[in-house]
């Protein structure tokens, strides 16, 4: 019984930490504005990059990565020490709830980002090798297509598959990894529709391309 109390406490703390949305915090502090009122209206890395540039987006990324690392590191340690779950399962549990807090932040009217960076940071804490492979997938698909959403979805699918394959002995770990991936796909449902419709916006990481300039006007 006490194990479930530990899981509950870890999940609640992770959710509250995840609700400290980097996109909203950074744009409020640096630009005195709410990123959700600009661009696509999403409080995530991609929208911040489009509206305020790469430097602001990098800070947003750092904030979201750090909050996830803290939640997963502490949660993984606690569950490994005081429950029957592995460190990986504990890290994934806390990462999932950090991700949910990021997407549905209690401090900001439950309207946040899409949770991809939190998902990747969670994978980093659970299994760095899987993160490296997923990051390679992200890089290849994003740079070749200029669609951040497509790269994010492909990377997410890749780490879910790898956890199922390499952690088939740890049902809690691979179920939580699949849950982590499922949340990302649900949060990107509008992007998926636009990808199929051919209306998804491209993002240029090495200077703005002509199309992105025109879309920003």
C-alpha positions in Angstrom: 0.0 0.0 0.0 2.8 2.4 0.9 4.3 2.0 -2.6 1.3 3.5 -4.2 1.5 6.5 -1.8 5.1 7.0 -2.9 4.0 6.8 -6.6 1.2 9.3 -5.9 3.5 11.8 -4.1 6.1 11.5 -6.9 3.5 12.0 -9.6 1.9 15.1 -7.9 5.3 16.8 -7.3 6.4 16.0 -10.9 3.1 17.5 -12.2 3.5 20.7 -10.2 7.1 21.0 -11.3 6.1 20.4 -14.9 3.5 23.1 -14.7 6.3 25.6 -14.6 6.1 26.1 -18.3 9.4 27.3 -19.8 7.7 29.0 -22.9 5.3 31.0 -20.7 7.9 31.9 -18.0 10.6 33.0 -20.4 8.4 35.1 -22.7 6.8 36.8 -19.6 10.2 37.6 -18.1 12.1 38.6 -21.2 9.4 40.0 -23.5 6.7 40.9 -21.0 4.2 39.0 -23.1 2.4 35.7 -23.2 3.6 33.4 -26.0 0.1 31.8 -26.2 -1.1 35.1 -27.6 1.4 35.0 -30.5 2.1 32.8 -33.5 0.4 29.4 -33.3 -0.7 30.1 -29.7 1.4 27.1 -28.4 3.6 27.6 -25.4 6.4 25.5 -26.8 9.9 25.7 -28.2 8.9 25.9 -31.9 6.5 28.8 -31.5 8.9 30.7 -29.3 11.6 30.2 -31.9 9.3 31.6 -34.6 8.1 34.6 -32.7 11.1 35.6 -30.5 14.1 33.8 -32.2 16.6 31.1 -31.4 18.1 32.6 -28.2 14.7 32.7 -26.4 13.9 29.3 -27.7 17.1 27.9 -26.3 16.4 29.3 -22.9 12.9 27.7 -23.0 14.4 24.4 -23.9 16.9 24.6 -21.1 14.1 25.4 -18.5 11.9 22.5 -19.7 14.9 20.1 -19.8 16.1 21.0 -16.3 12.6 20.7 -14.6 12.3 17.2 -16.2 15.8 16.1 -15.2 15.1 17.2 -11.6 11.7 15.4 -11.5 13.0 12.2 -13.1 16.2 12.1 -11.2 14.6 12.5 -7.8 11.6 10.3 -8.7 13.7 7.5 -10.1 16.0 7.5 -7.1 13.1 7.4 -4.6 11.2 4.6 -6.4 14.3 2.5 -6.8 15.1 2.9 -3.1 11.7 2.5 -1.5 9.5 0.5 -4.0 9.8 -2.6 -6.1 10.0 -0.5 -9.3 13.2 0.1 -11.2 14.9 3.4 -11.4 13.9 3.6 -15.1 10.3 3.0 -14.3 10.3 5.7 -11.6 12.0 8.2 -13.9 9.5 7.5 -16.6 6.6 7.9 -14.2 7.8 11.3 -13.0 8.6 12.3 -16.6 5.1 11.4 -17.7 3.6 13.6 -15.0 6.1 16.4 -15.7 5.0 16.2 -19.3 1.3 16.4 -18.3 2.0 19.4 -16.2 3.8 21.1 -19.1 0.8 20.5 -21.4 -1.8 21.2 -18.8 -0.1 23.7 -16.4 -2.2 24.3 -13.3 -0.6 27.7 -12.9 -1.6 28.9 -16.4 -5.2 27.8 -16.9 -4.2 24.3 -18.1 -3.0 25.7 -21.5 0.7 24.9 -22.1 3.0 23.3 -24.7 3.0 19.9 -26.4 5.4 18.0 -24.1 8.0 16.7 -26.7 11.0 18.2 -25.0 9.9 16.9 -21.6 9.5 13.5 -23.2 13.0 13.5 -24.7 14.5 14.7 -21.4 12.7 11.9 -19.6 14.2 9.4 -22.0 17.6 10.9 -21.3 17.2 10.2 -17.6 15.8 6.7 -18.2 18.2 5.5 -20.9 20.7 7.9 -22.5 21.5 5.4 -25.4 17.8 5.4 -26.4 17.8 9.2 -26.2 20.8 9.4 -28.6 19.1 7.2 -31.2 15.8 9.2 -30.9 17.7 12.4 -31.2 19.4 11.2 -34.3 15.9 10.4 -35.7 14.7 13.8 -34.7 17.7 15.5 -36.4 17.4 13.6 -39.7 13.7 14.1 -40.1 13.5 17.7 -38.9 16.5 19.0 -41.0 15.5 17.1 -44.1 11.8 18.1 -44.1 11.9 21.4 -42.1 8.8 20.0 -40.2 9.6 20.1 -36.4 6.4 18.2 -35.8 7.2 15.4 -38.1 10.7 15.0 -36.6 9.2 15.1 -33.1 6.7 12.4 -33.9 9.2 10.2 -35.6 11.6 10.5 -32.6 8.8 9.8 -30.2 7.7 6.7 -32.0 11.3 5.5 -32.2 11.9 5.7 -28.4 8.6 4.0 -27.7 9.5 1.1 -29.9 13.0 0.8 -28.3 11.6 0.7 -24.8 9.2 -2.0 -25.8 12.0 -4.0 -27.4 14.8 -3.5 -24.8 12.7 -3.3 -21.6 10.3 -6.2 -22.2 11.4 -7.5 -18.8 10.2 -4.3 -17.1 6.5 -3.9 -17.9 6.1 -0.7 -15.8 9.0 1.0 -17.7 7.8 0.2 -21.2 4.1 0.9 -20.5 5.1 4.3 -19.1 7.3 5.0 -22.1 4.4 4.2 -24.4 2.2 6.4 -22.3 4.8 9.2 -22.7 4.8 8.8 -26.4 1.0 8.6 -26.7 0.6 11.9 -24.9 3.0 13.5 -27.4 1.0 12.2 -30.3 -2.3 13.3 -28.8 -0.9 16.8 -28.1 0.3 16.9 -31.8 -3.1 15.8 -33.3 -3.6 19.2 -35.1 -0.1 19.0 -36.5 -0.8 15.5 -37.8 -3.9 16.8 -39.5 -1.9 19.6 -41.1 0.9 17.3 -42.2 -1.6 15.1 -44.1 -3.4 18.2 -45.5 -0.1 19.7 -46.6 -0.6 22.9 -44.6 1.9 22.4 -41.8 4.4 25.3 -41.4 8.1 24.7 -41.8 10.8 25.9 -39.4 14.2 27.0 -40.6 16.9 26.7 -37.9 19.7 28.3 -39.9 18.2 31.7 -40.7 14.6 32.2 -41.9 13.7 30.8 -45.2 11.7 32.8 -47.7 8.5 31.0 -46.9 8.9 31.5 -43.2 9.5 35.2 -43.7 6.3 35.5 -45.7 4.3 33.6 -43.1 5.6 35.8 -40.3 4.4 39.0 -41.9 
